[in-house]
């Protein structure tokens, strides 16, 4: 984690030198990283939406060739090729995002291990609104916000879930985050709550755009079918 946490820590120091407030520096850093990762997250959302659209066709293939795995795999790959989807394309954005998220997480959990300057040693202990020391856990407000925002981000993700695996996590993960946020530094809980809030906005607009693209594709397919019938 040091490989990624150190440069992110340097960026946090630069932001702090400008705004001179550790809490707002965390918020700005979180939003900045979320914006940088927006194209990757957008691809992940679009992939999930397309896979959800393909589920009826995939289920039909699975039921038809359930006892013939070779043909099942062949027909599945043919469907992916026809629809212009790569089965691995949804994994790449996630693989790129995760190290950055873990690096930021490691930094804010123990900031002085990565940005050990005299100014930042004082900064991490600053107060922020009702929080007397951002290096210490917040008792209730930030953990509750972290848990609630985690629930809503999980709920948004489960709308595109095609396997049903997210349904149980939608309730378990927010409770786990709430419990962890009560023991972690308030700066880390602040990052989690702000990051989730921004992700909720991102997902709302990306899902809206995906639905518009789906409607456009369906309309184009309907036009093509009508043209074929008229011929």
trRosetta pair geometry for C-beta under 8 A, 3 or more apart (Angstrom, degrees):
i j d omega theta_ij theta_ji phi_ij phi_ji
1 4 6.2 -70 -164 49 50 95
1 5 5.0 40 149 -21 87 121
1 102 6.0 -112 -112 135 105 98
1 103 5.6 171 -161 -106 78 59
1 106 4.0 105 165 -32 144 171
2 5 5.6 -59 -121 46 30 106
2 6 5.6 37 176 -31 68 108
2 106 7.9 -103 -66 129 44 147
2 114 6.9 -172 -134 -103 71 99
3 6 6.9 -53 -150 22 11 108
3 103 7.7 -85 80 -108 64 122
4 7 6.7 -63 -158 41 36 98
4 8 6.2 29 153 -13 70 115
4 99 5.7 166 -50 154 160 94
4 100 6.4 -141 -171 -107 139 44
4 102 7.3 77 73 83 143 81
4 103 3.0 -87 113 -100 116 146
4 104 8.0 -63 135 -32 110 56
4 106 7.9 100 79 43 95 126
5 8 5.7 -64 -146 45 32 111
5 9 5.9 40 154 -27 68 108
5 103 4.6 -155 -63 -166 61 77
5 104 7.4 -180 -111 -68 72 21
5 106 4.5 -80 -83 89 138 113
5 107 4.3 176 -154 -64 93 88
5 113 7.8 9 126 94 142 99
5 114 4.6 -108 133 -100 103 154
6 9 5.5 -54 -147 33 28 115
6 10 6.7 32 152 -22 62 100
6 114 5.1 -144 -93 -157 54 99
6 115 8.0 153 -141 -62 53 68
7 10 5.3 -46 -149 30 39 116
7 11 6.6 41 151 -19 65 100
8 11 5.5 -50 -153 35 36 114
8 12 6.5 42 146 -22 65 102
8 29 7.4 96 -177 -173 90 125
8 33 7.6 20 -132 -83 115 134
8 100 7.8 134 -74 -158 134 72
8 103 5.4 134 -3 133 142 111
8 104 5.5 -125 175 -88 160 69
8 107 5.3 -117 94 -41 117 159
8 114 7.8 5 68 146 82 149
9 12 5.4 -48 -148 33 36 115
9 13 6.5 40 151 -21 64 101
9 107 5.1 -164 -69 -139 90 122
9 111 6.7 148 -124 -155 109 75
9 114 3.9 -177 -44 125 159 111
9 115 3.8 -157 172 -49 116 105
10 13 5.6 -50 -153 32 33 114
10 14 6.7 35 149 -19 64 102
10 115 7.0 179 -68 -101 42 103
11 14 5.6 -50 -151 33 36 113
11 15 6.5 35 151 -18 66 103
11 29 6.4 125 116 -125 105 106
11 32 7.8 -146 160 96 132 147
12 15 5.7 -54 -149 36 33 111
12 16 6.3 34 152 -21 66 107
12 25 5.9 88 -166 152 77 114
12 26 7.4 20 -137 -88 114 55
12 29 5.2 -4 -97 -83 81 153
12 107 7.0 162 -14 157 147 138
12 111 7.6 -103 103 -141 157 117
12 115 6.5 -98 73 -51 114 161
12 120 7.9 81 110 -123 105 129
13 16 5.6 -54 -147 36 31 113
13 17 6.5 38 152 -25 64 102
13 115 5.4 -177 -57 -151 114 133
13 117 6.6 73 -127 24 137 141
13 119 7.6 101 -148 84 98 117
13 120 5.9 -62 -104 -67 97 128
14 17 5.7 -51 -153 28 32 115
14 18 7.0 24 151 -14 62 104
15 18 5.9 -62 -159 36 36 108
15 19 6.2 -4 161 11 74 111
15 25 4.5 136 110 -146 109 88
15 28 5.2 179 -163 89 138 129
15 29 5.7 -143 15 -61 163 91
15 32 7.9 -145 -83 -6 139 149
16 19 6.5 -69 -129 54 29 84
16 20 6.8 83 176 -91 61 26
16 21 7.5 -150 -137 53 71 29
16 22 6.3 12 -117 -96 117 59
16 25 4.3 2 -78 -101 75 156
16 119 7.4 154 117 133 128 116
16 120 6.9 112 69 -97 165 86
16 123 5.7 17 -162 -144 148 158
17 20 7.5 17 -164 -67 17 68
17 119 7.8 46 -85 133 82 158
19 24 5.0 -125 150 101 145 121
19 25 5.6 -177 60 -72 125 77
19 28 6.7 162 -23 -9 153 149
21 24 4.2 45 91 26 117 110
21 25 6.2 175 87 -21 56 86
21 126 7.1 -165 -154 137 55 158
21 128 7.5 111 175 -107 99 95
22 25 5.3 -54 -145 33 31 118
22 26 6.6 35 156 -22 64 100
22 123 4.4 144 -76 170 117 90
22 124 6.2 164 -144 -94 154 31
22 126 4.4 150 19 41 122 129
22 128 6.9 -104 77 -62 86 119
22 134 5.6 -156 109 37 128 156
22 187 7.0 -58 147 -105 110 123
23 26 5.9 -53 -157 29 31 110
23 27 6.7 28 148 -15 63 105
23 126 6.9 -121 -22 99 87 115
23 128 3.2 120 -64 -121 146 139
23 129 7.3 169 -178 0 172 87
23 131 7.5 140 -91 57 131 127
23 134 6.1 -162 -75 -84 83 141
23 187 7.5 -132 -103 -110 60 80
23 190 6.5 -110 -146 -163 82 167
24 27 5.4 -50 -148 36 40 115
24 28 6.2 39 154 -19 69 104
24 128 8.0 -179 -26 -131 65 116
25 28 5.9 -53 -145 38 30 109
25 29 6.2 31 155 -19 64 109
25 123 7.7 1 27 176 152 132
26 29 5.8 -57 -145 39 28 112
26 30 6.2 31 155 -22 64 107
26 108 6.7 85 -132 -116 117 125
26 134 7.7 -169 -20 -171 145 145
26 187 5.4 -161 -86 -161 155 89
26 190 5.5 69 111 102 143 124
26 191 5.5 -98 176 -70 111 87
26 194 7.5 139 125 26 91 150
27 30 5.8 -55 -149 34 28 112
27 31 6.4 22 157 -13 64 108
27 190 7.1 -74 -66 155 80 111
27 194 5.3 -150 -125 -130 76 164
28 31 6.0 -58 -147 40 30 107
28 32 6.1 32 155 -23 65 110
29 32 5.7 -56 -145 35 28 114
29 33 6.4 24 159 -15 64 107
29 104 7.6 167 139 -137 113 116
29 191 7.9 -37 85 -114 104 106
30 33 6.2 -60 -150 38 26 105
30 34 6.3 26 153 -18 63 110
30 104 7.6 115 -102 -178 69 145
30 191 5.1 -180 -84 -142 127 74
30 194 4.8 92 98 100 156 121
30 195 5.0 -113 -170 -68 117 85
30 198 7.2 166 135 5 100 143
31 34 5.6 -56 -146 39 31 114
31 35 6.3 34 155 -22 65 105
31 194 7.1 -74 -52 155 83 117
31 198 6.0 176 -111 -91 74 154
32 35 5.8 -55 -151 34 29 111
32 36 6.5 30 151 -20 63 105
33 36 5.5 -51 -148 34 35 114
33 37 6.3 20 157 -7 66 110
33 100 6.5 175 -168 159 119 120
33 104 6.3 105 158 -74 180 148
34 37 6.0 -66 -145 47 29 102
34 38 6.7 60 149 -60 62 84
34 195 6.2 177 -69 -136 124 75
34 198 4.8 55 147 117 170 143
34 199 6.9 -122 -140 -64 127 73
34 202 7.2 -137 172 -46 112 142
35 38 5.5 -18 -156 -22 36 120
37 40 5.1 -56 -169 45 71 115
37 41 5.6 70 134 -25 89 104
37 96 7.9 174 -131 112 97 100
37 97 5.4 86 -154 -114 133 98
37 100 6.7 -174 -74 82 130 152
38 41 5.7 -59 -142 40 31 110
38 42 6.1 38 158 -26 67 105
38 202 6.5 -143 -126 -131 91 128
39 42 5.5 -52 -147 32 30 116
39 43 6.7 32 155 -20 63 101
40 43 5.9 -53 -154 32 32 110
40 44 6.6 33 149 -19 64 105
40 93 3.8 157 -175 -149 85 99
40 96 5.6 -123 -130 77 150 124
40 97 5.6 175 119 -58 140 104
41 44 5.5 -53 -151 34 36 115
41 45 6.4 37 151 -20 67 103
41 93 6.7 169 -69 166 27 132
41 97 7.0 85 -69 -89 81 146
41 199 7.6 -128 -157 -131 153 88
41 202 6.2 14 116 152 142 144
41 206 7.4 -120 124 -59 91 165
42 45 5.8 -54 -149 35 32 110
42 46 6.3 30 155 -16 66 107
42 202 7.9 -111 -71 179 76 106
42 206 5.4 -152 -122 -121 73 128
43 46 5.8 -56 -146 39 31 110
43 47 6.2 34 154 -22 65 107
43 89 7.3 -109 166 159 112 96
43 90 8.0 -170 134 -113 85 49
43 92 8.0 -38 115 78 140 98
43 93 4.8 168 76 -56 112 144
44 47 5.8 -54 -149 35 28 112
44 48 6.5 28 154 -19 63 106
44 90 6.1 90 -134 -154 64 73
44 93 4.4 -129 -54 83 98 140
44 94 6.1 103 -108 -53 133 85
44 97 7.9 -37 -37 -10 147 144
45 48 5.8 -56 -150 36 30 110
45 49 6.4 29 153 -19 65 107
45 160 7.1 -176 -152 -35 62 171
45 203 6.5 -179 -106 -128 136 70
45 206 4.4 55 98 138 164 135
45 207 6.7 -105 -177 -66 126 64
45 210 6.4 -127 137 -48 99 138
46 49 5.7 -54 -147 36 32 112
46 50 6.3 30 155 -18 66 106
46 206 7.4 -102 -50 179 75 106
46 210 5.8 -170 -109 -101 64 109
46 213 7.8 4 -132 58 104 157
47 50 5.9 -57 -148 37 30 109
47 51 6.3 29 155 -18 65 108
47 85 7.5 125 -139 -147 79 105
47 89 5.7 -167 -108 103 133 97
47 90 3.8 -180 134 -89 148 94
47 93 7.9 -180 6 19 137 128
48 51 5.8 -56 -147 37 30 111
48 52 6.5 35 152 -23 63 104
48 90 6.6 108 -58 -132 66 131
48 157 7.8 -78 -167 -155 167 69
48 160 3.8 65 140 147 117 134
48 161 7.6 -25 -165 -73 117 38
48 162 7.7 -169 -163 -16 72 101
49 52 5.6 -52 -152 32 32 114
49 53 6.7 35 150 -21 63 103
49 160 5.6 -65 -73 -126 56 122
49 207 7.2 162 -81 -127 128 65
49 210 4.1 -143 -87 -179 177 143
49 211 7.9 -118 -152 -58 140 55
49 214 7.0 -115 158 -56 119 123
50 53 5.5 -50 -153 32 36 115
50 54 6.5 29 152 -16 66 108
50 83 7.2 147 178 154 114 126
50 85 5.8 178 132 -96 135 131
51 54 5.7 -58 -147 39 34 110
51 55 7.1 63 150 -52 61 84
51 85 7.4 146 -75 -167 72 153
51 90 7.1 -13 -32 -55 138 150
51 160 7.7 81 63 172 97 93
51 162 5.4 -110 130 -17 103 149
52 55 5.9 -23 -161 -16 36 118
52 160 5.3 -109 -41 -152 137 65
52 161 7.9 57 -89 56 109 16
52 162 5.3 -155 -95 -73 62 104
53 214 6.5 -166 -86 -126 137 118
54 57 5.3 -64 -166 49 65 110
54 58 5.5 66 137 -27 90 107
54 79 6.9 124 -161 150 122 122
54 83 6.3 -40 -92 -70 125 176
54 85 7.2 -92 -42 17 155 161
55 58 5.5 -58 -138 40 31 111
55 59 6.0 32 163 -21 68 106
55 162 5.1 -161 -83 -146 123 117
56 59 5.9 -55 -145 36 28 110
56 60 6.5 32 153 -23 62 105
57 60 5.6 -51 -150 32 32 115
57 61 6.6 32 152 -17 64 103
57 79 5.9 162 134 -147 125 139
58 61 5.8 -54 -151 36 33 110
58 62 6.2 34 152 -20 66 108
58 76 6.8 51 -131 -125 87 94
58 79 6.9 177 -83 104 71 162
59 62 5.5 -53 -144 38 33 114
59 63 6.3 30 158 -17 66 106
60 63 6.1 -57 -147 37 27 105
60 64 6.2 22 156 -17 63 112
61 64 5.8 -62 -144 39 28 109
61 65 6.1 -21 173 23 67 109
61 72 6.6 124 150 -144 96 69
61 75 4.8 -175 -149 117 123 124
61 76 5.9 153 124 -75 152 72
61 79 6.6 -105 -44 -31 153 144
62 65 7.1 -76 -131 56 19 76
62 66 6.2 54 162 -82 60 80
62 72 6.6 60 -113 -147 51 116
63 66 6.0 -9 -143 -41 26 113
64 75 7.9 -66 79 102 120 172
65 68 4.7 -77 -166 62 87 96
65 69 7.8 145 144 -82 100 18
65 71 4.7 -134 -147 99 137 104
65 72 4.0 -178 110 -77 119 77
65 75 6.1 147 0 22 154 141
66 72 7.2 81 -89 -85 21 135
68 71 4.2 12 125 32 119 114
68 72 6.0 152 92 -25 66 88
69 72 5.2 -54 -142 36 32 119
69 73 6.3 32 160 -18 67 103
70 73 6.1 -55 -151 35 27 106
70 74 6.4 25 151 -18 61 110
71 74 5.4 -56 -145 39 35 115
71 75 6.0 31 158 -17 70 107
72 75 6.2 -58 -144 39 24 105
72 76 6.2 25 155 -20 62 110
73 76 5.7 -56 -145 36 29 113
73 77 6.3 27 158 -16 65 107
74 77 6.0 -58 -150 37 27 107
74 78 6.4 29 151 -21 63 107
75 78 5.4 -50 -146 35 33 116
75 79 6.5 38 152 -22 64 101
76 79 5.8 -52 -154 31 32 112
76 80 6.6 32 149 -17 64 104
77 80 5.5 -50 -148 36 36 114
77 81 6.3 37 153 -19 67 105
78 81 5.7 -55 -147 38 31 111
78 82 6.2 33 153 -21 65 107
79 82 5.6 -55 -146 36 30 112
79 83 6.2 13 160 -4 66 112
80 83 6.1 -68 -145 48 26 100
80 85 4.8 -99 -154 75 77 87
80 86 7.0 89 170 -103 121 22
80 87 6.0 -45 -123 -47 155 87
81 84 7.5 32 -177 -74 29 33
85 89 6.8 -127 -170 30 65 132
86 89 4.0 102 69 -32 100 106
87 90 7.8 -57 174 19 37 99
88 91 5.3 -53 -167 30 65 117
88 92 6.8 70 143 -33 84 95
89 92 6.3 -43 -154 17 38 114
90 93 7.2 -55 -165 32 37 101
90 94 7.2 26 149 -8 64 116
91 94 5.8 -71 -159 45 39 111
91 95 5.9 39 152 -26 77 110
92 95 5.7 -55 -143 34 30 112
92 96 6.5 26 160 -16 64 105
93 96 5.9 -60 -152 37 32 108
93 97 6.2 28 155 -20 68 111
94 97 5.7 -57 -143 38 31 111
94 98 6.2 37 162 -33 66 105
95 98 6.3 -45 -142 20 25 113
96 99 7.4 -64 -171 30 30 99
96 100 7.4 17 147 -7 62 114
97 100 5.9 -74 -163 42 40 110
97 101 5.9 33 153 -20 79 112
98 101 5.6 -58 -144 38 32 111
98 102 6.1 28 160 -16 68 108
99 102 5.7 -57 -143 41 31 109
99 103 6.1 37 155 -25 65 106
100 103 5.6 -53 -148 33 29 114
100 104 6.5 26 155 -15 63 105
101 104 5.9 -56 -150 38 30 109
101 105 6.2 34 150 -22 64 108
102 105 5.3 -51 -144 37 33 117
102 106 6.3 36 155 -21 66 103
103 106 5.8 -52 -147 34 29 110
103 107 6.4 32 152 -22 62 106
104 107 5.6 -52 -148 33 32 115
104 108 6.3 16 161 -7 67 109
104 191 6.7 -173 150 -177 111 146
105 108 6.4 -66 -146 43 25 98
105 109 6.2 25 157 -23 64 112
105 188 7.0 64 -150 -145 61 109
105 191 7.7 -175 -98 105 55 142
106 109 5.8 -58 -144 34 27 112
106 110 6.9 -37 175 39 62 92
106 114 7.6 99 120 -39 95 140
107 110 7.7 -110 -161 63 17 55
107 111 5.9 43 168 -106 67 66
107 114 5.3 -69 -121 48 81 154
107 115 7.6 51 -158 -11 101 107
108 111 6.2 15 -118 -65 31 95
108 185 6.8 -149 155 75 74 121
108 187 5.1 -145 -166 120 98 101
108 188 4.3 144 123 -89 109 74
108 191 5.1 -72 -107 -10 178 150
109 184 6.1 -66 -121 -152 86 111
109 185 6.4 159 -139 21 38 109
109 188 5.2 47 -80 -82 61 145
110 113 4.5 26 127 3 109 122
110 114 7.5 108 101 -5 77 94
111 114 6.4 -83 -164 47 41 94
111 115 5.7 -34 171 41 85 105
111 120 6.8 -129 143 164 118 117
111 124 5.0 -177 65 -100 138 137
111 135 7.6 -104 29 -107 114 96
111 185 7.9 -95 -9 80 101 170
111 187 7.1 -14 -35 92 130 157
112 115 6.9 -78 -113 67 33 64
112 116 5.5 71 -174 -94 70 76
112 120 7.2 168 -100 119 70 104
112 121 6.2 64 -115 -106 117 72
112 124 6.4 -104 -50 12 94 161
113 116 7.4 12 -126 -53 10 104
115 120 4.7 -62 127 126 110 171
116 120 7.3 -124 -118 73 11 118
116 121 7.1 41 -154 -66 54 100
117 120 4.7 77 58 16 88 103
117 121 6.9 -144 89 -16 41 86
118 121 5.8 -50 -150 24 30 116
118 122 7.2 21 155 -9 60 102
119 122 6.3 -65 -165 38 33 104
119 123 6.1 34 145 -27 69 113
120 123 4.8 -50 -136 35 42 120
120 124 6.2 46 166 -27 72 96
121 124 6.8 -49 -152 24 22 105
121 125 7.8 4 151 -2 51 109
122 125 6.4 -78 -168 42 37 103
122 126 7.4 61 141 -54 68 87
123 126 5.7 -27 -165 -18 45 117
124 134 6.3 -121 -175 82 51 102
124 135 4.7 68 144 -69 96 112
124 185 8.0 -31 -178 -164 104 148
124 187 6.9 -61 -149 -33 81 155
125 133 5.2 -24 -160 -145 68 97
125 134 7.1 -169 -128 43 14 76
125 135 5.2 -35 -90 5 62 125
126 133 7.6 136 73 -130 19 48
126 134 5.9 6 67 7 69 115
127 131 6.1 170 -159 94 64 62
127 132 5.0 -36 -109 -145 104 33
127 133 6.6 -36 -85 -63 64 39
127 134 7.4 165 -120 -29 17 83
128 131 4.8 -1 59 57 81 111
128 134 5.5 52 -1 -70 121 112
128 186 7.4 -177 48 121 119 129
128 190 7.4 0 101 -88 155 154
130 138 8.0 82 96 -140 97 116
130 141 6.6 70 71 18 139 156
131 134 5.9 73 126 -81 132 64
131 138 5.4 -60 -107 -92 111 110
131 142 7.4 28 -76 -29 130 131
131 186 4.8 159 -151 158 144 164
132 136 7.5 -10 76 52 86 129
133 136 4.4 52 90 13 109 111
133 186 7.4 131 98 20 51 128
134 185 6.5 51 150 170 60 102
134 186 4.9 -112 -142 75 52 104
134 187 4.3 70 164 -57 106 94
134 190 7.2 -34 -144 -3 108 140
135 185 5.1 -48 -158 -134 36 121
135 186 7.5 -13 18 30 12 86
135 187 6.8 4 -83 -5 42 118
136 185 6.6 21 -13 -128 6 67
136 186 6.3 15 79 -11 50 104
137 143 8.0 25 -175 -51 100 116
137 181 7.6 131 -148 150 98 49
137 182 5.8 57 -179 171 135 37
137 183 5.7 -56 -88 -137 147 13
137 184 6.2 107 -99 65 94 30
137 185 6.6 -100 -71 -105 52 20
137 186 6.1 130 -150 -55 22 75
137 189 7.5 81 -143 -19 67 136
138 141 6.0 -69 155 53 129 81
138 142 4.1 80 65 25 146 118
138 143 6.5 -168 87 -18 92 84
138 181 7.6 -27 57 154 93 93
138 182 7.8 -93 79 -119 56 48
138 186 4.1 87 -32 -110 97 108
138 189 5.9 -121 31 65 113 151
139 143 7.7 -89 127 11 26 123
139 182 7.0 29 -155 -141 33 89
140 143 6.2 -82 -152 47 24 106
140 144 5.8 19 166 -20 70 114
140 182 7.9 22 -84 -107 39 100
141 144 6.0 -61 -150 35 24 109
141 145 6.4 20 155 -15 63 109
142 145 5.5 -54 -143 40 34 112
142 146 6.1 38 156 -23 67 105
142 181 6.1 -144 119 168 89 123
142 186 5.7 127 23 -148 164 82
142 189 3.9 90 143 126 123 128
142 190 6.0 -55 -136 -67 132 62
142 193 6.1 -121 -156 -23 75 143
143 146 5.5 -53 -144 36 31 113
143 147 6.3 29 157 -18 65 106
143 177 7.9 168 -157 129 71 70
143 178 5.0 83 167 -156 96 63
143 179 7.8 94 -161 -51 126 12
143 181 3.7 162 -110 97 76 114
143 182 4.6 20 -88 -61 155 75
143 189 6.0 -58 -70 -142 55 141
144 147 5.8 -56 -148 38 30 109
144 148 6.2 27 157 -17 66 108
144 178 6.7 40 -93 -128 37 108
145 148 5.9 -55 -141 39 29 108
145 149 6.1 21 163 -12 65 110
145 189 7.7 101 66 160 99 99
145 193 4.2 30 122 -128 111 137
146 149 6.3 -60 -143 42 24 104
146 150 6.2 28 156 -23 61 111
146 177 5.2 -138 138 146 104 111
146 178 6.4 164 83 -89 96 52
146 181 4.3 151 50 -73 154 159
146 189 5.1 -92 -47 -158 139 83
146 192 4.6 36 -130 102 111 121
146 193 4.7 -86 -77 -66 64 86
146 196 7.1 127 -143 8 52 143
147 150 5.6 -57 -148 35 28 113
147 151 6.5 33 153 -25 63 102
147 174 4.5 87 -168 177 74 87
147 175 6.7 54 -141 -86 120 28
147 177 5.4 167 -93 85 62 98
147 178 3.4 13 -71 -67 131 103
147 181 7.1 -129 -40 22 83 138
148 151 5.7 -50 -154 28 32 114
148 152 6.8 23 154 -12 65 104
148 174 7.1 75 -73 -155 18 128
149 152 5.9 -55 -148 39 36 107
149 153 6.3 35 154 -17 67 105
149 192 7.6 153 75 136 125 76
149 193 5.4 127 17 -143 147 60
149 196 3.4 117 139 108 118 133
149 197 5.4 -64 -129 -58 138 68
149 200 6.7 -110 -155 -32 87 129
150 153 5.9 -56 -146 39 31 108
150 154 6.2 31 155 -18 65 109
150 173 5.9 -137 158 123 121 97
150 174 4.3 165 90 -102 109 74
150 177 4.6 131 -36 35 166 158
150 178 7.9 -133 34 -40 135 76
150 192 7.5 -11 -62 163 105 110
150 196 5.8 -81 -68 -115 51 153
151 154 5.9 -62 -152 39 27 110
151 155 6.3 29 151 -22 65 107
151 170 6.9 67 -151 176 66 72
151 171 7.6 34 -123 -104 97 43
151 173 8.0 165 -85 81 51 88
151 174 4.0 11 -62 -75 83 153
152 155 5.4 -48 -143 34 35 115
152 156 6.5 38 155 -19 64 101
152 196 7.4 111 63 163 95 111
152 200 5.5 16 118 -107 119 129
153 156 5.7 -50 -150 35 33 112
153 157 6.4 33 151 -18 64 106
153 196 5.1 -109 -31 -152 136 93
153 199 5.3 31 -117 101 125 124
153 200 5.8 -102 -79 -72 78 81
153 203 7.1 143 -135 -6 71 152
154 157 5.6 -55 -147 38 33 112
154 158 6.2 35 154 -24 66 106
154 166 6.6 179 -173 -178 84 103
154 169 6.1 -145 -151 116 129 88
154 170 4.3 165 133 -121 121 63
154 173 5.7 152 -79 61 146 132
154 174 6.7 -115 11 -42 139 98
155 158 5.8 -52 -145 32 30 112
155 159 7.2 43 151 -32 59 95
155 170 5.8 84 -76 -148 61 119
156 159 5.9 -45 -164 12 36 115
156 200 6.6 168 -23 -127 151 68
156 203 4.5 76 155 132 148 150
156 204 7.5 -81 -125 -63 138 62
156 207 7.2 -126 -166 -40 102 144
157 160 6.5 -71 -169 44 42 95
157 161 6.5 59 137 -49 72 101
157 166 5.7 -148 111 -147 100 152
157 203 7.6 -80 -63 -132 64 149
158 161 4.7 -34 -144 4 48 128
158 166 4.0 -162 -98 111 84 126
158 167 6.0 109 -145 -80 133 53
158 170 5.4 -19 -40 -72 147 127
159 207 7.3 28 93 -129 138 143
160 207 7.7 -137 -51 -110 118 105
161 164 6.5 138 132 -65 115 19
161 165 6.6 -139 -168 48 126 70
161 166 4.0 -134 -83 19 158 126
161 167 7.3 -161 91 -40 152 72
163 166 7.7 103 65 -6 86 80
164 167 5.4 -22 -171 -3 67 121
165 168 7.5 -60 -179 32 42 97
165 169 7.1 25 141 -5 70 120
166 169 5.3 -71 -151 49 47 112
166 170 6.0 67 151 -47 78 93
167 170 5.9 -41 -160 6 28 118
168 171 6.8 -71 -172 39 40 94
168 172 6.0 18 149 -7 77 121
169 172 5.5 -67 -129 50 38 103
169 173 4.9 34 178 -24 80 115
170 173 7.1 -26 -109 30 9 105
170 174 7.7 4 163 -8 42 109
171 174 6.8 -61 -156 34 28 105
171 175 6.9 21 156 -12 62 112
172 175 6.1 -69 -160 39 32 109
172 176 6.2 29 152 -20 70 111
173 176 5.6 -56 -146 37 33 113
173 177 6.3 32 157 -19 67 105
174 177 5.7 -54 -145 37 32 110
174 178 6.3 38 154 -23 65 103
175 178 5.6 -50 -150 32 31 115
175 179 6.5 29 153 -17 63 105
176 179 5.8 -57 -151 37 31 110
176 180 6.3 26 154 -15 66 109
177 180 5.7 -56 -143 41 32 109
177 181 5.9 34 158 -24 67 109
177 192 6.7 -178 -168 168 120 147
178 181 5.9 -56 -144 34 25 111
178 182 6.9 29 155 -24 59 104
179 182 6.0 -55 -159 25 31 113
179 183 7.4 7 152 -2 61 107
180 183 6.2 -74 -160 43 38 99
180 184 5.8 25 154 -17 78 116
181 184 5.8 -57 -127 41 34 106
181 188 7.5 -156 -125 101 71 92
181 189 4.1 94 -155 -111 102 112
181 192 6.5 -120 -95 56 117 148
184 188 4.5 -71 145 72 125 136
184 189 6.0 148 82 -46 104 88
185 188 4.9 95 67 3 83 100
185 189 7.4 -155 100 -1 46 86
186 189 5.4 -55 -148 41 41 112
186 190 6.1 49 150 -26 70 103
187 190 5.5 -50 -148 33 30 116
187 191 6.6 35 151 -20 62 102
188 191 5.6 -48 -151 33 34 114
188 192 6.5 34 151 -20 65 104
189 192 5.6 -52 -148 35 34 113
189 193 6.3 31 156 -17 67 106
190 193 6.0 -56 -145 38 28 107
190 194 6.1 20 160 -11 65 112
191 194 6.2 -64 -143 43 24 105
191 195 5.8 24 161 -20 64 115
192 195 5.9 -57 -141 39 23 111
192 196 6.3 23 159 -17 61 109
193 196 6.0 -58 -148 37 26 109
193 197 6.4 28 154 -21 62 108
194 197 5.6 -54 -148 34 31 114
194 198 6.4 28 155 -15 65 105
195 198 5.9 -57 -150 38 29 108
195 199 6.2 31 152 -21 65 109
196 199 5.4 -55 -145 37 33 114
196 200 6.4 41 154 -27 65 100
197 200 5.8 -48 -153 26 31 114
197 201 7.1 27 151 -13 61 101
198 201 5.8 -55 -157 35 37 110
198 202 6.3 40 147 -21 67 106
199 202 5.3 -51 -146 37 36 117
199 203 6.1 35 157 -21 68 106
200 203 5.9 -54 -144 36 27 109
200 204 6.4 34 154 -25 61 105
201 204 5.8 -51 -151 29 30 115
201 205 6.8 16 159 -7 63 107
202 205 6.5 -73 -158 42 26 99
202 206 5.9 16 157 -13 68 117
203 206 5.7 -59 -137 44 30 108
203 207 5.8 32 162 -21 67 108
204 207 6.1 -60 -149 36 21 108
204 208 6.4 22 152 -20 59 109
205 208 5.4 -51 -147 35 34 116
205 209 6.4 34 153 -18 65 103
206 209 5.7 -52 -147 37 33 111
206 210 6.3 37 151 -22 64 104
207 210 5.5 -51 -146 35 33 115
207 211 6.5 35 154 -20 64 103
208 211 5.9 -53 -152 33 30 111
208 212 6.7 31 150 -18 62 105
209 212 5.6 -54 -151 35 35 114
209 213 6.4 34 152 -18 67 105
210 213 5.7 -54 -148 38 32 111
210 214 6.3 36 151 -22 65 105
211 214 5.5 -50 -146 34 33 115
211 215 6.4 35 154 -20 64 103
212 215 5.7 -52 -149 35 31 112
212 216 6.4 32 151 -20 63 106
213 216 5.5 -53 -148 36 33 114
213 217 6.4 35 153 -20 65 103
214 217 5.8 -53 -149 35 31 111
214 218 6.3 29 154 -17 65 107
215 218 5.8 -55 -147 38 30 110
215 219 6.3 32 154 -21 64 107
216 219 5.7 -54 -147 35 30 112
216 220 6.4 29 154 -18 64 106
217 220 5.8 -56 -149 37 31 110
217 221 6.3 30 154 -18 66 107
218 221 5.7 -53 -147 37 32 112
218 222 6.3 34 153 -21 64 106
219 222 5.7 -54 -149 35 31 113
219 223 6.5 34 151 -21 64 104
220 223 5.7 -51 -150 33 33 113
220 224 6.5 34 152 -19 64 105
221 224 5.7 -53 -149 35 33 113
221 225 6.4 35 152 -20 65 104
222 225 5.7 -51 -148 34 32 113
222 226 6.4 32 153 -18 64 106
223 226 5.8 -57 -150 37 30 111
223 227 6.4 33 152 -22 65 106
224 227 5.7 -53 -148 34 31 113
224 228 6.5 32 153 -20 64 104
225 228 5.8 -55 -152 34 32 112
225 229 6.5 31 151 -19 65 106
226 229 5.6 -53 -149 36 33 113
226 230 6.3 33 154 -20 65 107
227 230 5.8 -55 -148 36 30 111
227 231 6.7 35 152 -25 62 102
228 231 5.8 -53 -155 27 33 113
